[in-house]
């Protein structure tokens, strides 16, 4: 089975005990499918798990306050909503996004910067320079592997 791993293989990859991998699965932190009495984990789910763990460690490392952590989660949530909107209605500008999603322009711009940094969205310039407030935004086409 290409692209799928057993809990043993994941444990070996992560350098942890197999019980730890099962713990992550039971807590819902690591997605897995049950096949008989065993679990299988696809590479995409393992990558998502690792990215989430990295983000948690990064936030812990910089020592954000509770309010700061809430702001980061709010920006992520807004970014997900914006990306969904851009996939369904490409070419929206900041004003359209703000009006359609019921968010402030400031929140929209923060979330768009996050999406742009992660190469999930881009702004197409109508003039020589990109005007991130009035030029249209598009979701970056997702690559299928």
Secondary structure, DSSP 8 states (H G I E B T S, - for coil): -TTEEEHHHHHHHHTS-HHHHHHHHHHTSS--EEETTEEEEEHHHHHHHHHHHHHHHHHHHHT--HHHHHHHHHHHHHHHHHHHHHHHS-SB-HHHHHHHHT--HHHHHHHHHHHHHTTSEEEE-SSSS--TTTSEEEE------
